[in-house]
Amino acid sequence: MVGHENAPKAVVLATRNKGKIREFTAAFEELGFEVRTVDDVVDVEEPEEVGTTFMENAELKALYYAEACGLPCVADDSGLEVDALGGAPGVLSARFAGEHGNDAANNARLVKELADVPEEARTARYQCALVWAIPNGQCIRATGTCEGLIQLTPMGKGGFGYDPYFYIPKLKTTMANISMEQKQTISHRGKALRTLVEQLRHTIIK
């Protein structure tokens, strides 16, 4: 990777999720980068997420947008893995019920499929794969995991996705019922972001 004198001055975030943008922006501005979103830089179609793992999809998106924008790009792919469902919904987390991004439908299907599963067997985890890519194809990768249980009734108004049903035993509440600061500390995405930033400090910011 390049040294400080050649370090890129801008990084593009491959997401339209406002929560992710806020979290990523704070981290990368601290490193001295100007943070942009894909929509700020280029008008291209979204790539088809054909990977079979979170990391494959994150890398696919990061490389696609880095090339399209001509700038470093950060992309993540994340989701929920439920042991009693054989790891599902996994990479299909956003479209578990068929329609992409329909949280209500996805959660309804999750609850239905776990209705007869005892609480202690509803173990699950959030997984996040995060990739920094530059236009020449080089990548830096990071991952994060958050363990929990799926409860069958929602709790909390914060977060998004499966957060109201994702119970964190050590906090005795759901992901949707904690502050943003707490979430950044214990979440899969927060852990992956801290790991990525630390790698960038040692490889780019010298």
C-alpha positions as CSV (number, residue, x, y, z in Angstrom):
1,M,0.0,0.0,0.0
2,V,1.1,3.6,-0.5
3,G,2.6,5.7,2.2
4,H,1.2,8.9,3.7
5,E,2.5,11.2,1.1
6,N,0.4,9.4,-1.6
7,A,-2.6,8.6,0.6
8,P,-5.9,9.2,-1.1
9,K,-7.8,12.2,0.1
10,A,-11.2,10.8,-0.4
11,V,-13.0,7.5,0.2
12,V,-16.4,6.5,-1.2
13,L,-18.9,4.6,0.8
14,A,-20.8,1.9,-1.1
15,T,-24.1,2.3,0.8
16,R,-27.2,4.4,1.0
17,N,-28.0,3.3,4.6
18,K,-27.9,6.5,6.7
19,G,-27.0,4.7,9.8
20,K,-24.0,3.1,8.2
21,I,-23.0,6.4,6.5
22,R,-22.9,8.1,9.9
23,E,-20.8,5.4,11.5
24,F,-18.4,5.1,8.6
25,T,-18.0,8.8,8.2
26,A,-16.9,9.4,11.8
27,A,-14.3,6.7,11.5
28,F,-12.7,7.8,8.2
29,E,-12.8,11.5,8.8
30,E,-10.8,10.8,11.9
31,L,-8.2,9.3,9.6
32,G,-8.1,12.5,7.5
33,F,-10.2,11.3,4.6
34,E,-13.0,13.3,2.8
35,V,-16.0,10.9,2.9
36,R,-18.4,10.6,-0.1
37,T,-21.1,8.3,-1.0
38,V,-21.4,6.5,-4.4
39,D,-24.3,8.8,-5.3
40,D,-22.1,11.8,-4.8
41,V,-19.5,10.6,-7.3
42,V,-21.0,8.5,-10.1
43,D,-24.3,7.3,-11.5
44,V,-24.0,3.6,-12.1
45,E,-26.3,0.6,-11.6
46,E,-25.8,-1.4,-8.4
47,P,-23.8,-4.7,-8.9
48,E,-25.6,-8.0,-8.6
49,E,-24.6,-9.6,-5.3
50,V,-23.9,-13.1,-6.5
51,G,-21.4,-14.1,-3.8
52,T,-22.1,-17.1,-1.5
53,T,-20.4,-15.4,1.5
54,F,-20.6,-12.0,3.1
55,M,-16.9,-11.4,2.3
56,E,-17.4,-12.3,-1.4
57,N,-20.3,-9.8,-1.7
58,A,-18.5,-7.1,0.2
59,E,-15.4,-7.4,-2.0
60,L,-17.5,-7.5,-5.2
61,K,-19.1,-4.2,-4.3
62,A,-16.0,-2.5,-3.1
63,L,-14.0,-3.4,-6.2
64,Y,-16.9,-2.5,-8.5
65,Y,-17.4,1.0,-7.0
66,A,-13.7,1.7,-6.6
67,E,-13.2,1.1,-10.4
68,A,-16.4,3.1,-11.2
69,C,-15.4,6.0,-9.0
70,G,-11.7,6.0,-9.5
71,L,-11.3,6.3,-5.7
72,P,-10.9,4.1,-2.7
73,C,-14.2,2.5,-1.7
74,V,-15.5,0.8,1.4
75,A,-18.3,-1.7,1.2
76,D,-19.8,-4.1,3.7
77,D,-22.1,-7.1,3.5
78,S,-23.7,-8.3,6.7
79,G,-26.6,-10.3,7.9
80,L,-28.0,-12.8,10.4
81,E,-27.1,-16.5,10.8
82,V,-29.5,-18.6,12.9
83,D,-28.2,-22.0,14.0
84,A,-31.6,-23.7,14.1
85,L,-32.1,-22.7,10.4
86,G,-28.8,-24.0,9.3
87,G,-27.2,-20.6,9.1
88,A,-30.1,-19.0,7.2
89,P,-31.0,-16.3,6.3
90,G,-27.2,-15.6,5.8
91,V,-26.4,-13.7,2.6
92,L,-30.1,-13.6,1.9
93,S,-30.8,-11.6,5.1
94,A,-32.1,-8.5,3.3
95,R,-34.4,-10.6,1.0
96,F,-35.3,-13.5,3.3
97,A,-39.0,-13.1,2.5
98,G,-38.4,-12.4,-1.2
99,E,-38.6,-8.6,-1.4
100,H,-35.3,-6.8,-0.8
101,G,-35.2,-4.7,2.3
102,N,-38.7,-5.5,3.6
103,D,-37.9,-5.7,7.3
104,A,-41.4,-6.5,8.4
105,A,-41.8,-9.4,6.0
106,N,-38.3,-10.7,6.8
107,N,-39.0,-10.7,10.5
108,A,-42.4,-12.3,10.1
109,R,-40.8,-15.2,8.3
110,L,-38.0,-15.5,10.9
111,V,-40.5,-15.7,13.7
112,K,-42.7,-18.2,11.9
113,E,-39.8,-20.5,11.2
114,L,-38.6,-20.4,14.8
115,A,-42.1,-20.6,16.5
116,D,-41.5,-24.2,17.6
117,V,-37.9,-23.9,18.5
118,P,-37.1,-23.6,22.2
119,E,-35.5,-20.3,23.3
120,E,-32.1,-21.9,24.2
121,A,-31.9,-23.3,20.7
122,R,-32.5,-20.0,19.0
123,T,-28.8,-19.1,19.0
124,A,-27.8,-16.7,16.3
125,R,-25.2,-14.2,15.3
126,Y,-24.8,-11.1,13.2
127,Q,-21.9,-11.2,10.8
128,C,-20.2,-8.4,9.0
129,A,-17.6,-8.4,6.2
130,L,-16.0,-5.0,5.4
131,V,-13.7,-4.3,2.5
132,W,-11.6,-1.3,1.5
133,A,-10.6,-1.5,-2.2
134,I,-8.6,0.8,-4.4
135,P,-9.0,1.1,-8.2
136,N,-6.0,-1.1,-9.0
137,G,-7.7,-4.0,-7.2
138,Q,-5.9,-4.1,-3.9
139,C,-8.1,-4.8,-0.9
140,I,-8.0,-4.7,2.9
141,R,-10.5,-6.9,4.6
142,A,-12.1,-7.1,8.1
143,T,-14.8,-9.0,9.8
144,G,-16.9,-8.7,13.0
145,T,-19.4,-10.9,14.8
146,C,-22.0,-10.4,17.5
147,E,-23.6,-13.4,19.2
148,G,-27.2,-13.4,20.5
149,L,-30.5,-15.2,20.6
150,I,-33.6,-14.7,18.6
151,Q,-36.7,-13.8,20.6
152,L,-40.2,-14.1,19.1
153,T,-41.6,-10.7,20.2
154,P,-40.0,-7.4,19.2
155,M,-38.4,-5.0,21.7
156,G,-37.1,-1.5,21.0
157,K,-37.6,1.1,18.3
158,G,-34.0,1.7,17.2
159,G,-31.8,-0.1,14.7
160,F,-33.2,-1.8,11.6
161,G,-33.5,-5.2,10.0
162,Y,-33.7,-8.0,12.6
163,D,-32.6,-5.7,15.5
164,P,-35.9,-5.8,17.5
165,Y,-35.7,-9.6,17.7
166,F,-31.9,-10.0,18.2
167,Y,-31.5,-10.4,22.0
168,I,-28.1,-9.8,23.5
169,P,-27.8,-11.9,26.7
170,K,-25.0,-9.8,28.4
171,L,-27.1,-6.7,28.0
172,K,-30.4,-8.4,28.7
173,T,-32.1,-6.6,25.8
174,T,-32.3,-6.4,22.0
175,M,-30.1,-4.6,19.5
176,A,-33.0,-2.3,18.8
177,N,-33.2,-1.2,22.5
178,I,-29.7,0.1,23.0
179,S,-28.1,3.5,22.2
180,M,-26.1,4.1,19.0
181,E,-23.0,4.4,21.1
182,Q,-23.6,0.9,22.7
183,K,-24.4,-0.6,19.3
184,Q,-21.2,0.7,17.8
185,T,-19.3,-0.9,20.7
186,I,-20.7,-4.4,20.6
187,S,-22.1,-4.8,17.1
188,H,-20.7,-6.9,14.3
189,R,-20.3,-3.8,12.1
190,G,-18.7,-1.7,14.8
191,K,-16.1,-4.5,15.5
192,A,-15.3,-4.9,11.7
193,L,-15.0,-1.1,11.3
194,R,-12.5,-0.8,14.2
195,T,-10.4,-3.7,12.8
196,L,-10.4,-2.1,9.3
197,V,-9.4,1.3,10.6
198,E,-6.6,-0.2,12.6
199,Q,-5.3,-1.9,9.5
200,L,-5.5,1.3,7.5
201,R,-3.5,3.1,10.2
202,H,-0.7,0.6,9.7
203,T,-0.8,0.3,5.9
204,I,-1.9,3.6,4.5
205,I,-1.6,6.2,7.2
206,K,2.1,5.9,8.0
